Amino acid sequence: MDKMCTSCGVHVMAKNNFVEFECPECENKLIRCRMCKESSVNYKCSECDFMGP
């Protein structure tokens, strides 16, 4: 299964620093690469449309 950053769509398996967490609203799994996390790039849950920084 490909793991892609929820914010920018980059494949994170080639990177060694990313975070996986559950959506605070629906518990869908979200993934963010280090660059998007450090830059506070917004993300949107594909299941419930929750948006976060």
CHARMM-style PDB file with segment names, atoms N, HN, CA, C and O in Angstrom:
ATOM      1  N   MET     1       0.843  -1.187   0.000  1.00  0.00      PROA
ATOM      2  CA  MET     1       0.000   0.000   0.000  1.00  0.00      PROA
ATOM      3  C   MET     1       0.886   1.248   0.000  1.00  0.00      PROA
ATOM      4  O   MET     1       1.792   1.370   0.824  1.00  0.00      PROA
ATOM      5  N   ASP     2       0.626   2.155  -0.910  1.00  0.00      PROA
ATOM      6  HN  ASP     2      -0.110   2.056  -1.580  1.00  0.00      PROA
ATOM      7  CA  ASP     2       1.372   3.404  -0.975  1.00  0.00      PROA
ATOM      8  C   ASP     2       0.935   4.328   0.149  1.00  0.00      PROA
ATOM      9  O   ASP     2      -0.253   4.467   0.437  1.00  0.00      PROA
ATOM     10  N   LYS     3       1.904   4.948   0.768  1.00  0.00      PROA
ATOM     11  HN  LYS     3       2.870   4.835   0.535  1.00  0.00      PROA
ATOM     12  CA  LYS     3       1.612   5.945   1.796  1.00  0.00      PROA
ATOM     13  C   LYS     3       1.982   7.298   1.224  1.00  0.00      PROA
ATOM     14  O   LYS     3       3.123   7.532   0.825  1.00  0.00      PROA
ATOM     15  N   MET     4       0.991   8.191   1.189  1.00  0.00      PROA
ATOM     16  HN  MET     4       0.065   8.000   1.513  1.00  0.00      PROA
ATOM     17  CA  MET     4       1.195   9.510   0.624  1.00  0.00      PROA
ATOM     18  C   MET     4       0.804  10.576   1.627  1.00  0.00      PROA
ATOM     19  O   MET     4      -0.130  10.404   2.409  1.00  0.00      PROA
ATOM     20  N   CYS     5       1.539  11.690   1.591  1.00  0.00      PROA
ATOM     21  HN  CYS     5       2.298  11.830   0.955  1.00  0.00      PROA
ATOM     22  CA  CYS     5       1.238  12.813   2.471  1.00  0.00      PROA
ATOM     23  C   CYS     5      -0.156  13.341   2.141  1.00  0.00      PROA
ATOM     24  O   CYS     5      -0.473  13.595   0.979  1.00  0.00      PROA
ATOM     25  N   THR     6      -0.976  13.502   3.159  1.00  0.00      PROA
ATOM     26  HN  THR     6      -0.719  13.296   4.103  1.00  0.00      PROA
ATOM     27  CA  THR     6      -2.338  14.008   2.989  1.00  0.00      PROA
ATOM     28  C   THR     6      -2.328  15.440   2.466  1.00  0.00      PROA
ATOM     29  O   THR     6      -3.248  15.838   1.751  1.00  0.00      PROA
ATOM     30  N   SER     7      -1.310  16.217   2.809  1.00  0.00      PROA
ATOM     31  HN  SER     7      -0.563  15.893   3.389  1.00  0.00      PROA
ATOM     32  CA  SER     7      -1.246  17.628   2.403  1.00  0.00      PROA
ATOM     33  C   SER     7      -0.725  17.829   0.986  1.00  0.00      PROA
ATOM     34  O   SER     7      -1.349  18.535   0.194  1.00  0.00      PROA
ATOM     35  N   CYS     8       0.430  17.206   0.651  1.00  0.00      PROA
ATOM     36  HN  CYS     8       0.936  16.633   1.295  1.00  0.00      PROA
ATOM     37  CA  CYS     8       1.071  17.496  -0.641  1.00  0.00      PROA
ATOM     38  C   CYS     8       1.078  16.333  -1.615  1.00  0.00      PROA
ATOM     39  O   CYS     8       1.382  16.525  -2.792  1.00  0.00      PROA
ATOM     40  N   GLY     9       0.754  15.137  -1.160  1.00  0.00      PROA
ATOM     41  HN  GLY     9       0.507  14.981  -0.204  1.00  0.00      PROA
ATOM     42  CA  GLY     9       0.660  13.984  -2.041  1.00  0.00      PROA
ATOM     43  C   GLY     9       1.977  13.272  -2.331  1.00  0.00      PROA
ATOM     44  O   GLY     9       1.997  12.344  -3.140  1.00  0.00      PROA
ATOM     45  N   VAL    10       3.080  13.678  -1.696  1.00  0.00      PROA
ATOM     46  HN  VAL    10       3.064  14.432  -1.039  1.00  0.00      PROA
ATOM     47  CA  VAL    10       4.368  13.030  -1.926  1.00  0.00      PROA
ATOM     48  C   VAL    10       4.357  11.632  -1.301  1.00  0.00      PROA
ATOM     49  O   VAL    10       3.752  11.424  -0.250  1.00  0.00      PROA
ATOM     50  N   HSD    11       5.029  10.675  -1.951  1.00  0.00      PROA
ATOM     51  HN  HSD    11       5.521  10.845  -2.805  1.00  0.00      PROA
ATOM     52  CA  HSD    11       5.156   9.328  -1.394  1.00  0.00      PROA
ATOM     53  C   HSD    11       6.110   9.385  -0.209  1.00  0.00      PROA
ATOM     54  O   HSD    11       7.272   9.755  -0.373  1.00  0.00      PROA
ATOM     55  N   VAL    12       5.642   9.029   0.971  1.00  0.00      PROA
ATOM     56  HN  VAL    12       4.697   8.728   1.104  1.00  0.00      PROA
ATOM     57  CA  VAL    12       6.454   9.171   2.179  1.00  0.00      PROA
ATOM     58  C   VAL    12       7.291   7.936   2.496  1.00  0.00      PROA
ATOM     59  O   VAL    12       8.172   8.010   3.352  1.00  0.00      PROA
ATOM     60  N   MET    13       7.051   6.815   1.843  1.00  0.00      PROA
ATOM     61  HN  MET    13       6.335   6.754   1.148  1.00  0.00      PROA
ATOM     62  CA  MET    13       7.822   5.619   2.141  1.00  0.00      PROA
ATOM     63  C   MET    13       9.291   5.796   1.760  1.00  0.00      PROA
ATOM     64  O   MET    13      10.158   5.138   2.336  1.00  0.00      PROA
ATOM     65  N   ALA    14       9.582   6.668   0.807  1.00  0.00      PROA
ATOM     66  HN  ALA    14       8.878   7.203   0.339  1.00  0.00      PROA
ATOM     67  CA  ALA    14      10.965   6.941   0.423  1.00  0.00      PROA
ATOM     68  C   ALA    14      11.624   7.908   1.404  1.00  0.00      PROA
ATOM     69  O   ALA    14      12.839   8.102   1.368  1.00  0.00      PROA
ATOM     70  N   LYS    15      10.841   8.499   2.260  1.00  0.00      PROA
ATOM     71  HN  LYS    15       9.854   8.342   2.289  1.00  0.00      PROA
ATOM     72  CA  LYS    15      11.357   9.440   3.249  1.00  0.00      PROA
ATOM     73  C   LYS    15      11.417   8.741   4.601  1.00  0.00      PROA
ATOM     74  O   LYS    15      10.652   7.812   4.862  1.00  0.00      PROA
ATOM     75  N   ASN    16      12.312   9.181   5.442  1.00  0.00      PROA
ATOM     76  HN  ASN    16      12.933   9.935   5.230  1.00  0.00      PROA
ATOM     77  CA  ASN    16      12.432   8.525   6.736  1.00  0.00      PROA
ATOM     78  C   ASN    16      11.842   9.348   7.868  1.00  0.00      PROA
ATOM     79  O   ASN    16      12.041   9.028   9.040  1.00  0.00      PROA
ATOM     80  N   ASN    17      11.119  10.404   7.529  1.00  0.00      PROA
ATOM     81  HN  ASN    17      10.957  10.665   6.578  1.00  0.00      PROA
ATOM     82  CA  ASN    17      10.537  11.216   8.591  1.00  0.00      PROA
ATOM     83  C   ASN    17       9.150  11.686   8.178  1.00  0.00      PROA
ATOM     84  O   ASN    17       8.999  12.675   7.460  1.00  0.00      PROA
ATOM     85  N   PHE    18       8.142  10.960   8.645  1.00  0.00      PROA
ATOM     86  HN  PHE    18       8.265  10.157   9.228  1.00  0.00      PROA
ATOM     87  CA  PHE    18       6.750  11.329   8.412  1.00  0.00      PROA
ATOM     88  C   PHE    18       5.943  10.896   9.623  1.00  0.00      PROA
ATOM     89  O   PHE    18       6.416  10.120  10.454  1.00  0.00      PROA
ATOM     90  N   VAL    19       4.726  11.402   9.717  1.00  0.00      PROA
ATOM     91  HN  VAL    19       4.341  12.033   9.042  1.00  0.00      PROA
ATOM     92  CA  VAL    19       3.885  11.069  10.868  1.00  0.00      PROA
ATOM     93  C   VAL    19       2.540  10.531  10.377  1.00  0.00      PROA
ATOM     94  O   VAL    19       1.972  11.037   9.409  1.00  0.00      PROA
ATOM     95  N   GLU    20       2.042   9.502  11.057  1.00  0.00      PROA
ATOM     96  HN  GLU    20       2.503   9.091  11.844  1.00  0.00      PROA
ATOM     97  CA  GLU    20       0.710   8.952  10.808  1.00  0.00      PROA
ATOM     98  C   GLU    20      -0.123   9.199  12.052  1.00  0.00      PROA
ATOM     99  O   GLU    20       0.339   8.977  13.171  1.00  0.00      PROA
ATOM    100  N   PHE    21      -1.356   9.660  11.856  1.00  0.00      PROA
ATOM    101  HN  PHE    21      -1.731   9.840  10.946  1.00  0.00      PROA
ATOM    102  CA  PHE    21      -2.239   9.916  12.999  1.00  0.00      PROA
ATOM    103  C   PHE    21      -3.678   9.781  12.558  1.00  0.00      PROA
ATOM    104  O   PHE    21      -3.967   9.753  11.361  1.00  0.00      PROA
ATOM    105  N   GLU    22      -4.589   9.697  13.524  1.00  0.00      PROA
ATOM    106  HN  GLU    22      -4.354   9.720  14.496  1.00  0.00      PROA
ATOM    107  CA  GLU    22      -6.013   9.572  13.227  1.00  0.00      PROA
ATOM    108  C   GLU    22      -6.652  10.952  13.149  1.00  0.00      PROA
ATOM    109  O   GLU    22      -6.291  11.857  13.901  1.00  0.00      PROA
ATOM    110  N   CYS    23      -7.594  11.100  12.242  1.00  0.00      PROA
ATOM    111  HN  CYS    23      -7.887  10.365  11.631  1.00  0.00      PROA
ATOM    112  CA  CYS    23      -8.370  12.334  12.132  1.00  0.00      PROA
ATOM    113  C   CYS    23      -9.086  12.558  13.466  1.00  0.00      PROA
ATOM    114  O   CYS    23      -9.680  11.628  14.012  1.00  0.00      PROA
ATOM    115  N   PRO    24      -9.034  13.782  13.992  1.00  0.00      PROA
ATOM    116  CA  PRO    24      -9.696  14.047  15.274  1.00  0.00      PROA
ATOM    117  C   PRO    24     -11.220  13.900  15.228  1.00  0.00      PROA
ATOM    118  O   PRO    24     -11.862  13.761  16.270  1.00  0.00      PROA
ATOM    119  N   GLU    25     -11.793  13.929  14.033  1.00  0.00      PROA
ATOM    120  HN  GLU    25     -11.271  14.042  13.187  1.00  0.00      PROA
ATOM    121  CA  GLU    25     -13.256  13.830  13.913  1.00  0.00      PROA
ATOM    122  C   GLU    25     -13.740  12.407  13.645  1.00  0.00      PROA
ATOM    123  O   GLU    25     -14.721  11.969  14.247  1.00  0.00      PROA
ATOM    124  N   CYS    26     -13.063  11.672  12.745  1.00  0.00      PROA
ATOM    125  HN  CYS    26     -12.266  12.028  12.256  1.00  0.00      PROA
ATOM    126  CA  CYS    26     -13.617  10.379  12.323  1.00  0.00      PROA
ATOM    127  C   CYS    26     -12.645   9.207  12.469  1.00  0.00      PROA
ATOM    128  O   CYS    26     -13.010   8.073  12.158  1.00  0.00      PROA
ATOM    129  N   GLU    27     -11.429   9.450  12.929  1.00  0.00      PROA
ATOM    130  HN  GLU    27     -11.133  10.371  13.182  1.00  0.00      PROA
ATOM    131  CA  GLU    27     -10.411   8.433  13.147  1.00  0.00      PROA
ATOM    132  C   GLU    27      -9.860   7.821  11.866  1.00  0.00      PROA
ATOM    133  O   GLU    27      -9.207   6.779  11.923  1.00  0.00      PROA
ATOM    134  N   ASN    28     -10.106   8.438  10.708  1.00  0.00      PROA
ATOM    135  HN  ASN    28     -10.637   9.285  10.661  1.00  0.00      PROA
ATOM    136  CA  ASN    28      -9.472   8.027   9.458  1.00  0.00      PROA
ATOM    137  C   ASN    28      -7.967   8.272   9.592  1.00  0.00      PROA
ATOM    138  O   ASN    28      -7.554   9.246  10.222  1.00  0.00      PROA
ATOM    139  N   LYS    29      -7.149   7.403   9.009  1.00  0.00      PROA
ATOM    140  HN  LYS    29      -7.485   6.612   8.497  1.00  0.00      PROA
ATOM    141  CA  LYS    29      -5.706   7.558   9.115  1.00  0.00      PROA
ATOM    142  C   LYS    29      -5.215   8.644   8.170  1.00  0.00      PROA
ATOM    143  O   LYS    29      -5.526   8.632   6.980  1.00  0.00      PROA
ATOM    144  N   LEU    30      -4.433   9.594   8.719  1.00  0.00      PROA
ATOM    145  HN  LEU    30      -4.180   9.603   9.686  1.00  0.00      PROA
ATOM    146  CA  LEU    30      -3.842  10.686   7.954  1.00  0.00      PROA
ATOM    147  C   LEU    30      -2.323  10.572   8.034  1.00  0.00      PROA
ATOM    148  O   LEU    30      -1.782  10.085   9.026  1.00  0.00      PROA
ATOM    149  N   ILE    31      -1.645  11.021   6.992  1.00  0.00      PROA
ATOM    150  HN  ILE    31      -2.085  11.417   6.185  1.00  0.00      PROA
ATOM    151  CA  ILE    31      -0.188  10.955   6.920  1.00  0.00      PROA
ATOM    152  C   ILE    31       0.328  12.315   6.502  1.00  0.00      PROA
ATOM    153  O   ILE    31      -0.222  12.946   5.599  1.00  0.00      PROA
ATOM    154  N   ARG    32       1.391  12.771   7.162  1.00  0.00      PROA
ATOM    155  HN  ARG    32       1.838  12.259   7.896  1.00  0.00      PROA
ATOM    156  CA  ARG    32       2.002  14.040   6.784  1.00  0.00      PROA
ATOM    157  C   ARG    32       3.507  13.886   6.694  1.00  0.00      PROA
ATOM    158  O   ARG    32       4.131  13.276   7.563  1.00  0.00      PROA
ATOM    159  N   CYS    33       4.089  14.443   5.638  1.00  0.00      PROA
ATOM    160  HN  CYS    33       3.582  14.939   4.933  1.00  0.00      PROA
ATOM    161  CA  CYS    33       5.541  14.433   5.521  1.00  0.00      PROA
ATOM    162  C   CYS    33       6.122  15.497   6.453  1.00  0.00      PROA
ATOM    163  O   CYS    33       5.420  16.406   6.896  1.00  0.00      PROA
ATOM    164  N   ARG    34       7.388  15.365   6.734  1.00  0.00      PROA
ATOM    165  HN  ARG    34       7.957  14.626   6.375  1.00  0.00      PROA
ATOM    166  CA  ARG    34       8.053  16.282   7.663  1.00  0.00      PROA
ATOM    167  C   ARG    34       7.945  17.729   7.202  1.00  0.00      PROA
ATOM    168  O   ARG    34       7.710  18.622   8.016  1.00  0.00      PROA
ATOM    169  N   MET    35       8.115  17.971   5.898  1.00  0.00      PROA
ATOM    170  HN  MET    35       8.306  17.246   5.237  1.00  0.00      PROA
ATOM    171  CA  MET    35       8.098  19.337   5.387  1.00  0.00      PROA
ATOM    172  C   MET    35       6.728  19.997   5.600  1.00  0.00      PROA
ATOM    173  O   MET    35       6.661  21.152   6.020  1.00  0.00      PROA
ATOM    174  N   CYS    36       5.653  19.286   5.317  1.00  0.00      PROA
ATOM    175  HN  CYS    36       5.707  18.347   4.976  1.00  0.00      PROA
ATOM    176  CA  CYS    36       4.313  19.849   5.507  1.00  0.00      PROA
ATOM    177  C   CYS    36       4.003  20.053   6.985  1.00  0.00      PROA
ATOM    178  O   CYS    36       3.390  21.053   7.358  1.00  0.00      PROA
ATOM    179  N   LYS    37       4.421  19.118   7.824  1.00  0.00      PROA
ATOM    180  HN  LYS    37       4.919  18.305   7.521  1.00  0.00      PROA
ATOM    181  CA  LYS    37       4.188  19.250   9.262  1.00  0.00      PROA
ATOM    182  C   LYS    37       4.934  20.455   9.822  1.00  0.00      PROA
ATOM    183  O   LYS    37       4.359  21.255  10.561  1.00  0.00      PROA
ATOM    184  N   GLU    38       6.214  20.588   9.474  1.00  0.00      PROA
ATOM    185  HN  GLU    38       6.682  19.939   8.874  1.00  0.00      PROA
ATOM    186  CA  GLU    38       7.010  21.703   9.988  1.00  0.00      PROA
ATOM    187  C   GLU    38       6.537  23.052   9.450  1.00  0.00      PROA
ATOM    188  O   GLU    38       6.676  24.074  10.124  1.00  0.00      PROA
ATOM    189  N   SER    39       5.977  23.057   8.231  1.00  0.00      PROA
ATOM    190  HN  SER    39       5.865  22.227   7.684  1.00  0.00      PROA
ATOM    191  CA  SER    39       5.507  24.302   7.613  1.00  0.00      PROA
ATOM    192  C   SER    39       4.049  24.606   7.946  1.00  0.00      PROA
ATOM    193  O   SER    39       3.515  25.622   7.500  1.00  0.00      PROA
ATOM    194  N   SER    40       3.400  23.740   8.722  1.00  0.00      PROA
ATOM    195  HN  SER    40       3.834  22.915   9.084  1.00  0.00      PROA
ATOM    196  CA  SER    40       1.983  23.880   9.093  1.00  0.00      PROA
ATOM    197  C   SER    40       1.067  23.999   7.878  1.00  0.00      PROA
ATOM    198  O   SER    40       0.125  24.791   7.869  1.00  0.00      PROA
ATOM    199  N   VAL    41       1.363  23.195   6.852  1.00  0.00      PROA
ATOM    200  HN  VAL    41       2.128  22.552   6.860  1.00  0.00      PROA
ATOM    201  CA  VAL    41       0.517  23.159   5.662  1.00  0.00      PROA
ATOM    202  C   VAL    41      -0.810  22.499   6.034  1.00  0.00      PROA
ATOM    203  O   VAL    41      -0.825  21.474   6.714  1.00  0.00      PROA
ATOM    204  N   ASN    42      -1.915  23.081   5.591  1.00  0.00      PROA
ATOM    205  HN  ASN    42      -1.903  23.914   5.038  1.00  0.00      PROA
ATOM    206  CA  ASN    42      -3.232  22.522   5.900  1.00  0.00      PROA
ATOM    207  C   ASN    42      -3.401  21.132   5.306  1.00  0.00      PROA
ATOM    208  O   ASN    42      -2.810  20.804   4.277  1.00  0.00      PROA
ATOM    209  N   TYR    43      -4.210  20.329   5.965  1.00  0.00      PROA
ATOM    210  HN  TYR    43      -4.690  20.596   6.800  1.00  0.00      PROA
ATOM    211  CA  TYR    43      -4.585  19.013   5.455  1.00  0.00      PROA
ATOM    212  C   TYR    43      -6.099  18.883   5.544  1.00  0.00      PROA
ATOM    213  O   TYR    43      -6.746  19.589   6.318  1.00  0.00      PROA
ATOM    214  N   LYS    44      -6.659  17.976   4.746  1.00  0.00      PROA
ATOM    215  HN  LYS    44      -6.133  17.403   4.118  1.00  0.00      PROA
ATOM    216  CA  LYS    44      -8.104  17.750   4.744  1.00  0.00      PROA
ATOM    217  C   LYS    44      -8.359  16.252   4.745  1.00  0.00      PROA
ATOM    218  O   LYS    44      -7.831  15.526   3.902  1.00  0.00      PROA
ATOM    219  N   CYS    45      -9.164  15.792   5.686  1.00  0.00      PROA
ATOM    220  HN  CYS    45      -9.593  16.382   6.371  1.00  0.00      PROA
ATOM    221  CA  CYS    45      -9.520  14.380   5.764  1.00  0.00      PROA
ATOM    222  C   CYS    45     -10.402  14.014   4.576  1.00  0.00      PROA
ATOM    223  O   CYS    45     -11.372  14.710   4.276  1.00  0.00      PROA
ATOM    224  N   SER    46     -10.062  12.927   3.910  1.00  0.00      PROA
ATOM    225  HN  SER    46      -9.275  12.361   4.154  1.00  0.00      PROA
ATOM    226  CA  SER    46     -10.831  12.496   2.739  1.00  0.00      PROA
ATOM    227  C   SER    46     -12.175  11.871   3.114  1.00  0.00      PROA
ATOM    228  O   SER    46     -13.049  11.733   2.259  1.00  0.00      PROA
ATOM    229  N   GLU    47     -12.347  11.495   4.366  1.00  0.00      PROA
ATOM    230  HN  GLU    47     -11.637  11.607   5.061  1.00  0.00      PROA
ATOM    231  CA  GLU    47     -13.594  10.864   4.802  1.00  0.00      PROA
ATOM    232  C   GLU    47     -14.634  11.864   5.301  1.00  0.00      PROA
ATOM    233  O   GLU    47     -15.806  11.772   4.934  1.00  0.00      PROA
ATOM    234  N   CYS    48     -14.211  12.830   6.144  1.00  0.00      PROA
ATOM    235  HN  CYS    48     -13.259  12.905   6.441  1.00  0.00      PROA
ATOM    236  CA  CYS    48     -15.189  13.711   6.771  1.00  0.00      PROA
ATOM    237  C   CYS    48     -14.973  15.215   6.460  1.00  0.00      PROA
ATOM    238  O   CYS    48     -15.726  16.067   6.931  1.00  0.00      PROA
ATOM    239  N   ASP    49     -13.935  15.519   5.661  1.00  0.00      PROA
ATOM    240  HN  ASP    49     -13.323  14.827   5.278  1.00  0.00      PROA
ATOM    241  CA  ASP    49     -13.604  16.907   5.261  1.00  0.00      PROA
ATOM    242  C   ASP    49     -13.092  17.775   6.401  1.00  0.00      PROA
ATOM    243  O   ASP    49     -13.038  18.997   6.262  1.00  0.00      PROA
ATOM    244  N   PHE    50     -12.712  17.168   7.534  1.00  0.00      PROA
ATOM    245  HN  PHE    50     -12.756  16.176   7.647  1.00  0.00      PROA
ATOM    246  CA  PHE    50     -12.090  17.938   8.605  1.00  0.00      PROA
ATOM    247  C   PHE    50     -10.816  18.563   8.072  1.00  0.00      PROA
ATOM    248  O   PHE    50     -10.063  17.910   7.350  1.00  0.00      PROA
ATOM    249  N   MET    51     -10.559  19.834   8.421  1.00  0.00      PROA
ATOM    250  HN  MET    51     -11.170  20.364   9.008  1.00  0.00      PROA
ATOM    251  CA  MET    51      -9.338  20.510   7.987  1.00  0.00      PROA
ATOM    252  C   MET    51      -8.522  20.905   9.205  1.00  0.00      PROA
ATOM    253  O   MET    51      -9.057  21.355  10.218  1.00  0.00      PROA
ATOM    254  N   GLY    52      -7.217  20.726   9.081  1.00  0.00      PROA
ATOM    255  HN  GLY    52      -6.783  20.360   8.258  1.00  0.00      PROA
ATOM    256  CA  GLY    52      -6.323  21.073  10.172  1.00  0.00      PROA
ATOM    257  C   GLY    52      -5.052  21.724   9.657  1.00  0.00      PROA
ATOM    258  O   GLY    52      -4.743  21.662   8.467  1.00  0.00      PROA
ATOM    259  N   PRO    53      -4.326  22.342  10.563  1.00  0.00      PROA
ATOM    260  CA  PRO    53      -3.069  22.996  10.173  1.00  0.00      PROA
ATOM    261  C   PRO    53      -1.921  22.017  10.049  1.00  0.00      PROA
ATOM    262  OT1 PRO    53      -0.802  22.415   9.728  1.00  0.00      PROA
TER     263      PRO     53
END
